[in-house]
């Protein structure tokens, strides 16, 4: 049983990471086909309160489990840390010090106007020498809702009408080019547009379950995340022994 841990901003982000990771595993690991994935992987946190960690409360969450919390400040290979570099280094060093570390850690963040956060996450990852787990980095740009919109396909006449109205007001289809929703105006607020189309958790999950891995816009970070899952997470399972 592989234990997978996500560090993210909220439950919706955890669900996105879980859905996309499971999809990639089932697509790429041949021997998983025909089996119940729950028998081979488990999403975990540091306790039973929830199966993920939250960026803003890392110090408290990790401090309850790791007796001696490592320092997070200082440079990275003589370079200053980009945004999130210290937090990423802190949580990875802490998890690596556990008696039973997870088998893979997913670091998932919204860019929120700071694309340099990707560099910070990579700096934090590079600070961990010989990690005892795989590390997957994901940056949703501008936010996770861009991934939801990419997967949205109207299922009812009402949804089609709502999409047509939004596209007419914006001057483009937000489900084909969600990366353009970066303005400060209410009309271009990506959370508002996503809520208007996929207004609840169940509908968001449907979008993520159905989104195409082909033709993903280059500016929303989804293609990079899927690539990370394939190159870092899949080997965790590919190297395991298939059930007999």
Secondary structure, 3 states (H helix, E strand, C coil): CEEEEEEECCHHHHHHHHHHHHHHHHHHCHHHCCCCHHHCEEEECCCCCCCCEEHHHHHHHHHCCCCCCCCCCCCECCECCCCCHHHHHHHHHHHHCCCCCCCEEEEEEECCCCCCHHHHHHHHHHCCCCCCCEEEEEEECCCCHHHHHHHCCCCCHHHHHHHHHHHHHHCCCCCCCHHHCCCCCHHHCHHHHHHHHCCCHHHHHHHHHHCCCCCCCCCCCHHHHHHHHHHHHHHHHHCCCCCC
